[in-house]
């Protein structure tokens, strides 16, 4: 028996709560057509100071739960989920922005496609009254979640969804605030939960919005990145590291070109550029290596294989960190060779104006080489620790004896 429990978090929504309740209750016949046998409607009054709870309490078909104080959008949803009896959990806002008439479509997809999470996408819908600023913000966040999760998402912050109850533990923990939905989207991708998006129309809300574009936007950004770091640090730190290394490479190529052209002296901006290149090269390698190392720590915590690959590029599908050992040794040897050659040229009478580039290159090679070797050793240890439990079990089973 399929039961849909719809949770409506409400905070000072006396102007629109009655209308949204009636709209949700009206979808029972269409839910049956979609394969849902029953509907449960839960309104969680999140410490409202107006008549929201009084209005919701007038409907006998509504199960009203009250928070004595305002705890937040996500906290209200989690309270509703914990009290719900349905195997399908749905939610939407109380302000009339999301169309409950589309719940049958979301449930139909969840049941027919065996999806654990179905999201009503405002960004792919044909009708949308979303303000331009919020549309731009949602576009940015959706692309950020897509990049970090290596899966295309059109609406990472939609507040209308249907979730299978059994998938909820894999999505938790979730925050108490308005960043509940983007964090859920990020976790769903990294937990490899099967999810689909269904286009829905979007209307402007009834009453004043509680979303602060700047404050909540920064919170969305911060929590999306931190959630991704809990699953695949190499995708975040590795991407930043590669970007810094690319900057260092461009500057280095320009400086080498100038040297080939006979320019051995740098002006103030040239000195700054060389300083930035050195900083970016060391920082880039450090961040990339830290990201790869953290992936091993995450795998130990989650007790699952180490996540490999960066941004879905086949070039990185073979773990790059496994080559850090020999790459570091080569860099150290090259650095020592360039340094020794520079010393020999200096003893031969070359001035520092002619040698500074070689000395700088030798220092960078040595620093990067030592870092790569150190991180390679750390990851070898972590890799063995991640396999220790399986190896212990194998040894305890023992090998069959012959004879």
C-alpha positions as CSV (number, residue, x, y, z in Angstrom):
1,X,0.0,0.0,0.0
2,X,1.4,3.3,-1.1
3,X,0.8,6.3,1.2
4,X,2.0,9.8,0.4
5,X,2.6,12.0,3.5
6,X,2.8,15.7,2.5
7,X,4.5,17.9,5.0
8,X,4.0,21.7,4.9
9,X,6.3,23.8,7.1
10,X,4.6,27.0,8.1
11,X,5.8,30.1,9.8
12,X,3.5,33.1,9.9
13,X,1.6,32.0,6.8
14,X,-2.0,32.9,7.8
15,X,-2.5,34.6,4.4
16,X,-2.0,31.4,2.3
17,X,-2.1,28.3,4.6
18,X,-5.9,27.7,4.0
19,X,-5.6,27.8,0.2
20,X,-2.6,25.5,0.1
21,X,-4.3,23.0,2.4
22,X,-7.4,22.8,0.3
23,X,-5.3,22.4,-2.9
24,X,-3.3,19.5,-1.4
25,X,-6.5,17.8,-0.2
26,X,-8.0,18.1,-3.6
27,X,-5.4,15.9,-5.3
28,X,-6.6,12.6,-3.7
29,X,-8.4,11.3,-6.8
30,X,-5.4,12.0,-9.1
31,X,-3.1,10.4,-6.5
32,X,-5.1,7.1,-6.8
33,X,-4.7,7.2,-10.5
34,X,-0.9,7.5,-10.0
35,X,-0.8,4.5,-7.8
36,X,-1.0,6.2,-4.4
37,X,-3.7,4.6,-2.1
38,X,-3.9,7.3,0.6
39,X,-2.8,10.8,1.4
40,X,-1.7,12.2,4.8
41,X,-1.3,15.9,5.2
42,X,0.9,17.3,8.0
43,X,1.2,21.0,8.8
44,X,4.1,21.8,11.1
45,X,3.6,25.2,12.6
46,X,7.1,26.5,13.3
47,X,6.4,28.9,16.2
48,X,4.1,31.2,14.2
49,X,3.0,34.4,16.0
50,X,-0.1,34.8,13.8
51,X,-3.2,32.7,13.1
52,X,-1.4,30.0,11.0
53,X,-1.9,27.2,13.6
54,X,-5.5,28.2,14.3
55,X,-6.5,28.2,10.6
56,X,-4.7,24.8,10.0
57,X,-6.4,23.3,13.0
58,X,-9.9,23.9,11.5
59,X,-9.3,21.2,9.0
60,X,-10.0,17.7,10.4
61,X,-8.1,16.1,7.6
62,X,-4.9,17.9,8.6
63,X,-2.5,16.6,11.3
64,X,-1.2,19.7,13.0
65,X,2.2,19.7,14.8
66,X,3.4,22.8,16.6
67,X,6.9,23.9,17.5
68,X,6.7,26.2,20.6
69,X,9.5,28.4,19.1
70,X,10.7,29.0,15.5
71,X,13.3,26.3,14.8
72,X,13.7,26.7,11.0
73,X,12.5,25.4,7.7
74,X,14.5,22.2,7.7
75,X,13.7,21.5,11.4
76,X,10.0,21.7,10.6
77,X,10.3,19.3,7.7
78,X,12.3,16.8,9.8
79,X,9.7,16.9,12.5
80,X,7.0,16.2,10.0
81,X,9.0,13.3,8.4
82,X,9.5,11.7,11.9
83,X,5.7,11.7,12.5
84,X,4.6,10.7,9.0
85,X,3.3,7.2,8.3
86,X,3.6,7.2,4.5
87,X,6.2,5.3,2.5
88,X,6.4,8.3,0.3
89,X,7.3,11.6,1.9
90,X,6.4,14.8,0.0
91,X,6.8,18.5,1.0
92,X,6.1,21.9,-0.3
93,X,6.0,25.5,1.0
94,X,2.9,27.1,2.5
95,X,3.1,30.2,0.4
96,X,1.5,28.9,-2.8
97,X,4.6,29.1,-4.9
98,X,4.7,25.3,-5.6
99,X,1.7,23.5,-7.3
100,X,0.5,20.6,-5.2
101,X,-1.5,19.5,-8.3
102,X,1.8,18.1,-9.6
103,X,2.3,15.7,-6.7
104,X,0.6,12.9,-8.7
105,X,3.2,13.4,-11.5
106,X,6.1,13.2,-9.0
107,X,4.6,10.1,-7.3
108,X,4.0,8.4,-10.7
109,X,7.6,8.9,-11.6
110,X,8.8,7.7,-8.2
111,X,6.8,4.5,-8.5
112,X,7.2,3.8,-12.2
113,X,11.0,4.6,-12.3
114,X,11.7,3.3,-8.8
115,X,13.3,6.6,-8.0
116,X,14.3,7.4,-4.4
117,X,14.0,11.1,-4.9
118,X,11.8,13.1,-7.3
119,X,12.3,16.8,-7.5
120,X,9.9,19.3,-9.0
121,X,12.2,21.5,-11.1
122,X,11.2,25.2,-11.4
123,X,14.1,25.9,-13.7
124,X,12.9,23.5,-16.4
125,X,9.2,24.4,-16.1
126,X,7.4,26.3,-18.8
127,X,5.8,28.8,-16.5
128,X,7.8,30.6,-13.8
129,X,7.3,33.8,-12.0
130,X,10.6,33.5,-10.1
131,X,12.3,36.9,-9.6
132,X,15.4,37.4,-11.8
133,X,17.8,37.6,-8.9
134,X,16.6,34.3,-7.5
135,X,16.6,32.7,-10.9
136,X,20.3,33.6,-11.3
137,X,21.1,32.4,-7.9
138,X,19.4,29.0,-8.5
139,X,21.2,28.7,-11.8
140,X,24.5,29.2,-10.1
141,X,23.8,26.8,-7.2
142,X,22.4,24.1,-9.6
143,X,25.6,24.3,-11.7
144,X,27.8,24.2,-8.6
145,X,26.0,21.1,-7.3
146,X,26.3,19.5,-10.8
147,X,30.0,20.2,-11.0
148,X,30.7,18.9,-7.5
149,X,28.5,15.8,-8.0
150,X,29.3,15.1,-11.6
151,X,25.6,14.9,-12.5
152,X,23.5,17.4,-14.3
153,X,21.0,19.1,-11.9
154,X,18.6,21.9,-13.1
155,X,17.1,22.9,-9.7
156,X,19.1,22.1,-6.6
157,X,17.0,24.2,-4.2
158,X,13.5,23.2,-5.2
159,X,11.1,23.1,-2.2
160,X,8.7,20.5,-3.8
161,X,9.9,16.9,-3.6
162,X,8.9,13.3,-3.1
163,X,11.2,11.0,-1.2
164,X,11.0,7.2,-0.5
165,X,11.2,6.8,3.3
166,X,13.9,4.1,3.0
167,X,16.2,6.7,1.3
168,X,15.9,9.2,4.2
169,X,18.7,7.8,6.4
170,X,21.1,8.1,3.5
171,X,20.1,11.8,3.1
172,X,20.5,12.7,6.7
173,X,21.9,14.6,8.5
174,X,20.3,17.7,7.0
175,X,20.4,21.3,8.3
176,X,17.5,23.1,10.1
177,X,17.5,26.2,8.0
178,X,16.5,27.2,4.4
179,X,19.6,25.4,3.1
180,X,17.9,22.1,3.8
181,X,17.1,21.5,0.0
182,X,20.5,22.3,-1.6
183,X,22.3,20.1,1.0
184,X,19.8,17.3,0.3
185,X,20.5,17.6,-3.4
186,X,24.3,17.5,-2.8
187,X,24.0,14.5,-0.5
188,X,21.7,12.7,-2.9
189,X,24.3,12.9,-5.7
190,X,27.2,11.7,-3.5
191,X,25.2,8.9,-1.9
192,X,24.3,7.8,-5.5
193,X,20.6,7.9,-4.7
194,X,18.5,7.4,-7.8
195,X,16.7,10.7,-8.4
196,X,14.8,12.4,-11.2
197,X,13.5,15.8,-12.0
198,X,10.0,16.7,-13.2
199,X,9.2,20.1,-14.6
200,X,6.7,22.2,-12.6
201,X,5.4,25.7,-12.9
202,X,6.3,28.3,-10.2
203,X,4.2,31.2,-8.9
204,X,5.2,34.2,-6.9
205,X,4.6,33.7,-3.2
206,X,1.7,35.0,-1.1
207,X,3.0,37.6,1.3
208,X,6.6,38.6,2.0
209,X,9.4,36.2,1.3
210,X,11.5,35.0,4.3
211,X,14.5,34.4,2.0
212,X,17.4,36.9,2.2
213,X,19.2,36.7,-1.1
214,X,22.6,37.6,0.2
215,X,22.7,36.0,3.6
216,X,20.9,32.8,2.6
217,X,22.8,32.7,-0.7
218,X,26.1,32.6,1.1
219,X,24.8,30.0,3.5
220,X,23.7,27.9,0.5
221,X,27.2,28.2,-1.1
222,X,29.0,27.4,2.1
223,X,26.9,24.3,3.0
224,X,27.0,22.9,-0.6
225,X,30.8,23.0,-0.6
226,X,31.2,21.6,2.9
227,X,28.8,18.8,2.1
228,X,30.7,17.9,-1.0
229,X,33.9,18.0,1.0
230,X,32.5,15.3,3.3
231,X,32.2,12.9,0.3
232,X,34.8,13.8,-2.3
233,X,37.4,16.4,-1.1
234,X,39.5,15.8,-4.2
235,X,36.8,17.2,-6.5
236,X,36.8,20.5,-4.6
237,X,40.4,20.9,-3.5
238,X,41.8,19.1,-6.5
239,X,39.9,21.5,-8.8
240,X,41.3,24.5,-7.0
241,X,44.7,23.0,-7.0
242,X,44.6,22.4,-10.8
243,X,43.4,26.0,-11.3
244,X,46.4,27.4,-9.3
245,X,48.8,25.2,-11.1
246,X,47.4,26.4,-14.4
247,X,48.0,30.0,-13.4
248,X,51.6,29.1,-12.4
249,X,52.1,27.4,-15.7
250,X,50.9,30.3,-17.8
251,X,53.1,32.8,-15.9
252,X,56.1,30.4,-16.1
253,X,55.7,30.0,-19.9
254,X,55.6,33.8,-20.3
255,X,58.8,34.2,-18.2
256,X,60.6,31.5,-20.1
257,X,59.5,33.1,-23.4
258,X,60.9,36.4,-22.2
259,X,64.2,34.7,-21.2
260,X,64.5,33.1,-24.6
261,X,63.9,36.5,-26.2
262,X,66.9,37.8,-24.2
263,X,65.0,39.7,-21.4
264,X,66.8,38.9,-18.2
265,X,65.5,41.8,-16.0
266,X,62.0,42.1,-14.7
267,X,60.1,45.2,-13.7
268,X,57.9,45.5,-10.6
269,X,55.0,43.7,-12.2
270,X,57.3,41.0,-13.5
271,X,58.6,40.4,-9.9
272,X,55.0,40.2,-8.6
273,X,54.1,37.7,-11.4
274,X,57.0,35.5,-10.6
275,X,56.1,35.6,-6.9
276,X,52.5,34.7,-7.7
277,X,53.7,31.8,-10.0
278,X,55.8,30.3,-7.2
279,X,53.0,30.7,-4.7
280,X,50.4,29.2,-7.0
281,X,52.6,26.2,-8.0
282,X,53.3,25.2,-4.4
283,X,49.8,25.9,-3.2
284,X,48.2,24.1,-6.2
285,X,50.2,20.9,-5.6
286,X,49.5,21.1,-1.8
287,X,45.7,21.5,-2.3
288,X,45.5,18.8,-5.0
289,X,47.5,16.4,-2.7
290,X,45.4,17.3,0.3
291,X,42.2,16.6,-1.6
292,X,43.5,13.2,-2.7
293,X,44.6,12.4,0.9
294,X,41.3,13.5,2.4
295,X,39.5,11.1,0.0
296,X,41.3,8.2,1.7
297,X,40.2,9.5,5.1
298,X,36.6,9.8,3.9
299,X,36.7,6.3,2.6
300,X,37.9,5.1,6.0
301,X,35.0,6.9,7.7
302,X,32.3,5.7,5.2
303,X,33.8,2.2,4.8
304,X,33.6,2.4,1.1
305,X,36.1,2.3,-1.8
306,X,38.1,5.5,-2.3
307,X,36.4,7.8,-4.8
308,X,38.5,8.2,-7.9
309,X,38.4,10.5,-10.9
310,X,38.2,14.3,-11.2
311,X,35.3,16.1,-12.9
312,X,34.5,12.9,-14.8
313,X,37.5,13.3,-17.1
314,X,38.9,9.9,-18.2
315,X,42.4,11.3,-18.0
316,X,42.0,11.2,-14.2
317,X,40.0,8.0,-13.9
318,X,43.3,6.2,-13.1
319,X,44.2,7.6,-9.7
320,X,46.8,10.3,-10.2
321,X,47.9,10.1,-6.6
322,X,49.3,6.7,-7.2
323,X,52.0,8.3,-9.4
324,X,53.0,10.9,-6.8
325,X,55.9,8.8,-5.7
326,X,57.8,8.6,-8.9
327,X,56.7,12.1,-10.0
328,X,58.1,13.5,-6.7
329,X,61.4,11.7,-7.1
330,X,61.7,12.9,-10.7
331,X,61.0,16.5,-9.5
332,X,63.6,16.2,-6.7
333,X,66.2,14.8,-9.0
334,X,65.6,17.5,-11.6
335,X,65.6,20.2,-8.9
336,X,69.0,19.0,-7.6
337,X,70.4,18.8,-11.1
338,X,69.3,22.3,-12.0
339,X,70.6,23.6,-8.7
340,X,74.0,21.9,-9.1
341,X,74.2,23.2,-12.6
342,X,73.4,26.7,-11.4
343,X,76.1,26.5,-8.7
344,X,78.6,25.3,-11.4
345,X,77.7,28.2,-13.7
346,X,78.0,30.7,-10.7
347,X,81.5,29.4,-9.9
348,X,82.2,29.8,-13.6
349,X,81.5,33.5,-13.4
350,X,77.8,33.8,-14.3
351,X,76.0,36.7,-12.6
352,X,72.8,36.3,-10.5
353,X,70.9,38.2,-13.2
354,X,71.6,35.2,-15.5
355,X,71.0,32.5,-12.9
356,X,67.9,33.7,-11.0
357,X,65.4,31.8,-13.2
358,X,67.3,28.5,-12.9
359,X,67.6,28.9,-9.1
360,X,63.9,29.7,-8.8
361,X,63.1,26.7,-11.0
362,X,65.3,24.4,-8.9
363,X,63.6,25.6,-5.7
364,X,60.1,25.0,-7.0
365,X,61.0,21.5,-8.3
366,X,62.5,20.6,-4.9
367,X,59.5,21.9,-3.0
368,X,56.9,20.2,-5.2
369,X,58.9,17.0,-5.3
370,X,59.2,16.7,-1.6
371,X,55.5,17.4,-1.2
372,X,54.5,14.7,-3.7
373,X,56.7,12.1,-2.0
374,X,55.4,13.0,1.5
375,X,51.7,12.8,0.3
376,X,52.4,9.6,-1.5
377,X,53.7,8.0,1.7
378,X,50.7,9.2,3.6
379,X,48.3,7.8,1.1
380,X,50.1,4.5,1.0
381,X,49.5,4.2,4.7
382,X,45.9,5.3,4.5
383,X,45.3,2.9,1.6
384,X,46.6,-0.1,3.7
385,X,44.4,1.0,6.6
386,X,41.4,1.1,4.4
387,X,42.0,-2.5,3.4
388,X,43.0,-3.8,6.8
389,X,39.5,-5.0,7.8
390,X,39.1,-7.0,4.6
391,X,42.6,-8.5,4.9
392,X,42.0,-9.5,8.6
393,X,38.8,-11.3,7.6
394,X,40.7,-13.1,4.8
395,X,43.5,-14.2,7.1
396,X,41.0,-15.4,9.7
397,X,39.3,-17.6,7.1
398,X,42.6,-19.2,6.4
399,X,43.8,-21.1,3.2
400,X,42.7,-24.7,2.5
401,X,45.5,-27.2,3.3
402,X,46.7,-29.8,0.8
403,X,47.2,-33.4,1.5
